[in-house]
Amino acid sequence: MRKVFITRKLPEEAVKGLREAFEVDMWESEDEVPPKKVLIEKAKTAHALWTNVADTVDRDVIEAGETLQVIANLAVGYNNVDMDAAKEHGIFVTNTPGVLTETTADLAFTLMLAAARQTGQAERFLREGKWTSWSPMGFTGMDIFGATLGIVGMGRIGEGVARRAAGFDMDVLYHNRTRKPEAESMFGFRYAELDALLGQSDFVVILTPLTDETRGMIGERELGLMKETAVLVNAARGGIVDEDALYDALKNGGIWAAGLDVFEGEPIGSDHKLLALPNVTALPHIGSASVKTRLAMMRMNAEDIEAVLSGRAPENRVV
């Protein structure tokens, strides 16, 4: 019987269908990443690996998979998988596009609101018993309504954020590898070169994929173009923003605040220097974390695994 190895403990409803047709081996933890040696050992006899963004599926893992046919990644991004090695060995890689668009757009907008209005800092202040009076300028933030929003990466999620911005009467600029004239006319946002977008925006939301081209694209120079009152939100991938440069900009008043759902190395510890800054709102990579969306993502992965192991092409093939 063909084998499926799942790298996290998933809800039984997500794996029930696979259990009926295949031998399913599931890691016992929801949170802990299987060590590389375990992943290699499991890959040796697996026909399918069901992974997520925290798993490093490198060439060693792929080459160990003598019977491996498909790697189903529980995410839209797949930079955790060695795509060249997968292609060389004729292994399908699948992801979960589309289904998490609206949920992630919600989260990006949530981060923007929270960072702008210092809600995390204010809540901690309240919980720590420090609220003893009303201060005229206490926890004053930046208005979102009527502000200029710059979106870097106008894919599905970017368009979702732009639609939400319309309800706040925001002026929306975007920068993308390719222009989207049809979407511009439909939603009313405007294309801008990256430097112009950074200089004009009150809020900059990063939503581009992590590629060789985008890695480190927001560094010291780019942050220096932003307004001192601007807020940077990253709901894409951590490696797009230079964290050392971001730390300096936030600490020295180069920009006003940041909302971060992603970091260059994940998970981060409580000693990460960005967490020491009061003007950082940070979350543990929960962009797609709604019950409905996560179950839908799992369903897509399971269907693609079943398709490949049954001799059919997967619907969400990346390679």
N, C-alpha and C positions, 0 to 999 in steps of 0.2 A: 504494500500500500504506500502511496506517495505521502511524504512527510512535509508538514508545515511547522516552522519554528517561529513563534511570536515572542518578540523581545520585551514585552511588558504584559502584566496581568490585565486583561481586558474584560469588560462585562460579558457574561456568558451569552447574552442575546446577540452579541457581535460575532461570536465564533461558533455558535450552534450549527449553522449551516455547513461550515467547513468540517466540523467533527463528524457529520453524517457521511461525508465522502472521503475524508483523508485522516491520516494519523496526525493529531495536533499536539505539539509540545509547546507549552507556554511558560515563560519565565515567571517566577513566583511573586515578583515585586511590581507594584505600580510605579514606583519612583526610582529604584536603583537600576543603573545601567549594567547589563551583563558585561563582565570583563572581556577583554578582547580574546583571551584564550578560550573562553566559553563560546563566544560567537564563532570563532574559527572551528571549534570542535562540533558545534551544532550544524554549521554550514556543510561539513563533510558529508552528512547523510540527508540533508534537507533538499527538498525540491522547490520549496518556497521559503523566503525570509520575509516576515512582516515586521518592519522596522519603524522607527520614528527619528526625528531630527537630532536627537541626542546620541544616536548610535553612529559610530564611525564604521561605515561599511567600505573599507579600503581594499586595495588590491590583494592583500594577504587573505582577507576573508573571502573575497570573490574567487580567488584561485584555489582556495580550499574546497569550494563548493563543486565537487565533481559532478553532482547530479542536479545542481541548482538551475532552475529555469526562470524564476521571477523574484524580484525584490519589490515588495509593495511598501512604499514609504507613507507613513501617516502624516502627511503635510503637503502643502503646495510646493515648497522648496525641496530640493534634493541635493544640495551642495555637500551633504554628509555622505553621499555615495560616490565612489570612484566611477564616473560614467564611462571613461575610456576603457577601464578594465571590464566593465559590464558589457560594453559593446564588443570588445575583442572576443569575449567568451560566449557571445550570443544569448545573453541573459536579458530578459525584459526588466525594465524599471518602470514602475507606475507611481503616480501621485494622486492628490485629491483636489483638482482645480475646481473653481466655481462654487462649490458647496459652502465654503467658509467665507465668501466675499462679504456678505452683509454683517456677519458676526464680527469679523476683523475690522470692518469699517466702523462699527459701533465702538469697538475697543479703542481704535485710533482717535476717534472723536472724544471718547471718555478721557483718554490721557491728555488731550489738548485742553479740555475743560478743567481737569484736575490740576494740571500744572499751572494753568493761567490763574486759577482762583486759590491756589495753595490749599486745596482741601485736605490733602494728606497731612501737611504740617499742622493745619488747624485741628484736625481730629486728634492727632497725637498730643497737642497742647491741651485739649479738653480732657482726654483720657488720663493724662498725667496730673490732673488737678490744678493746672496753672491758670485756669480761667477765673479770675477774681473780680474783674471789672470790664467795662466796655471801653475799648480804645479807639479813638477817631480814625487812626491809620493802621490799626491792627489787622494783619492778614489781608491788606488791600492787594488786589491783583490786577490783571489785565483784562479788559473787555474783549469778548469774542464777537459779539454782535456788531456788525458793520466793519469788522477788521479785514485785512487782506491776508488770505491764505495761499501759501505756495505749496503745491504738491509735487514732489519729485518721484516720478514713476506713476504714470496715468494708465494703469491696467484696470482690471475689474474693481479691485479694492479702492484704487484712487478715485475712480468714477463714483463709487459708493460714498466716499468721504465728501466729494464735491457736491453730490446731491444733498447730503445732510447740511452742508455749509449754506445751501440756498435758503434753508429755513432760518438761518441766523443772519441773513442779508449780507453775507461775506462776498468780497470781490475775490474770485478764485483765479490764480495763475497756475500753470503747470509746466513742468519740463519733462520730456520723454524722449526716448531714442527716435521715435517717429511721431510726427504730428497727427492729430485726430480731428480733422476739419468737421466731420459729421457730428462727433460728440461735442465739439466746440459750439456749433450752432444749436444743438439740441439742449445743452445744459448751460451755455453761457459762460464757460470758462475760457481763458485766453492763454495761448502759448507764450512762453518766455524762455530766453536762454538762461542757463543756470545762474550765472552771476547776477543778472538782472532780477531774477526771482528772489534770490537770497537778499539782495539789497532792498527790495520793495516790500517784502512780506513781514507781517506781524507774527505769523505762525508758519513754520516750515514743517511739513510732514513727510517723512521718508517712507516710501512704499515701493521702491524699486527692488528687483531681485539682486542677490549677491552674485556677482560675476567678476571675472578678472578686470573688466572695465569699470565696475562700480565699487570695487574694494577700495576703501580709503578715500572715496570721492568727496566726503565732507571732512576736510582737515583744517589746519590752522588758517590757511588763506581764505577758505570758503566761510569759516565761522567769523572771520574778520570782516567779511562783507555784510554780515547781518546787523540789524539794528540792536542797540544795547537793550531795548525793550522787547526783543523778539523771544519767542519760545520755539524750541526745536523738539519735535516728536519723532521718535524712531519706532515704527511698528513693523519693520521689515526684517533686516538681519543686522547684527551688531557690527560686523566687519565693514559696513559701509561708512561708519563714522569713526574717525580717529579718536579713541577714548582719551588719550593724553591731551590732545588739543581741546577736546570738549571740556575736560576737567579744568584746564587753564581758563578757557573762555567763561565758564560758569563762576569760577572762583574769583576772577579778576573783573567781572562785570562786563565782559565782552558781549554776552547775551544774558537775558533775564532769567530764563529757566529752561528745563528740559523734562520731557516725559518719555521714559524709556521702557519698552517691553522686551527689548532684546539687548544682548551684550556680546562682545567679541568672543569671549570664552564662557560657555555655559555648562553647568550652573555656576553662578558667582557666589563667593562667600560674603559674610556680613562685614568683612574687612575691606571689601572693594572700595577704592577711594571715592568713586562717584557717590556711594551711599553716605559718605560723610558730609556731603554738601546739602544744606537746607533747601536749596532751590532745585533739587532733583526729585521727581516723582517716579518711582521705579516699581515695576511689576515683573513676575517670574515667567515671561514668555507665555502669556495666556490669551493671545489674540483670537484664537478660534475656540476658546473654552466656554461654549455653552453646551448644555446637555444635548440639545437637538442637533447641533452642528457636529459635535464629536462623534455621535452615533452615526450620522450620515457619512462622515469621513470613513469610519470603520466599515460601513456597508460597502462603500466604493472599493476599498482595499480588498475586502473579502470576495467581492464579485470578480475583481480582476485576477485574484489568485485562483479562484475556481475556474475562470475562463482559460487561463494558461495551462493549468494542470489537466484540463479536459480537452486540450488541443485547439482552443480558439484564441483569437487575438484579444488582448485586453483593451477595454474602452479608453482607459486613461494612460496610455503608453507615453513615456517620455523618451525611452530609447528601446 
